[in-house]
Amino acid sequence: MLPITQLDLAPITRHLRAMFGSRLLLAAVHHLNVFEELKGGPLSVTELRNQLQLAERSAMVLFPALCAMELLRFDESGQLALTELGHYLTQTQTPNLTGYTGLEKDDPGVLEMAIRLRNDGPLQAPEGISFVKEGEGPSPMDDPELSRKFTLGLAGRARHLSPIAAANLSKREGHLLDVAGGTGFYTYEWLLANPTSTATLFDRPAVLAVAVELLEEFVQSGRPGAAGVKERVTFMPGDMLTDDIPQTDILLAASLFHDWPTSTCQHLAHRFAAALRPGGELWVHDAFLDDDLSGPLAVTDYSAQLFWNTLGRCYSRAEYRSWLAEAGLEPTATNIPTQMDYGLIWAVKPA
């Protein structure tokens, strides 16, 4: 792993995402009655899910968040139990803070979070699911205005993280496929670090139109070697869920899986594995839950934000590695932190 010298911008994104964690907490206390359900003793995840009538995704957003807040814990048998702190959110504890937290229970964001938890998303999906294709309909990212706004909105994060990620990806002569590559900055930085290699940026046509503009800016930056990047990158429009994915030596999935439910992630893992040549590598850059699903808080807050805006959530490295292994790849044990609460993991296709 290469050393990181630039300032980590995580405090900014943590404050942003904390809003969603607060909504989870208030929904759990005052609308789902999670703490009242557990005051009689520990329950398994399945038992608590059933009592609260929560779908798997809603539960795996809510329960890890409450554990990260140190209000719930997994006991020795893997059941969920109240912590000493968590008891102070039950009405039988004297004193308790249910009245104090209840002052915010009717906040519109809290009420909507409670609805989304019970429904595994908004009641009217098109009103709440942002930027993600659903079913057979068109992708929201095919709308040029919306696509441009969202892609440029992510550009600052990509500019910051892409040099760090590129520095830690494999250095090799070959081809990189950046799936749902968005701004293209991860591709451009990797090509800058691998001057004899080529790359394909695969995304929706309206997204690629913005990436082309950002490439022009990149090659004119004056950085050594940047001018030569343009001739080594190809822009390929397509739908990663249905269209043919070209063969490649390295496939990068940056901030990709977290937009989708588990079944879609498993499907994508198989599609991506099939696109790798023997000896190829699949790299995932994302924010990861702990393998025991007990945190960390910054990632559970992010998971709540993703739950609000997409069809997905944050997943643990163990979950990713299980999908990659099921797809015929050999996950490595390496965990590479980058910044802003993100990291890299990777798997190899047997030669």
Beta strands, then each sheet from edge to edge (+ up, - down):
strand 1: 72-74
strand 2: 80-82
strand 3: 175-179
strand 4: 198-203
strand 5: 233-237
strand 6: 248-254
strand 7: 276-286
strand 8: 288-289
strand 9: 315-316
strand 10: 330-331
strand 11: 336-337
strand 12: 343-348
sheet 1: 1+ 2-
sheet 2: 5+ 4+ 3+ 6+ 7+ 12- 10+
sheet 3: 5+ 4+ 3+ 6+ 7+ 12- 11+
sheet 4: 8+ 9+
end
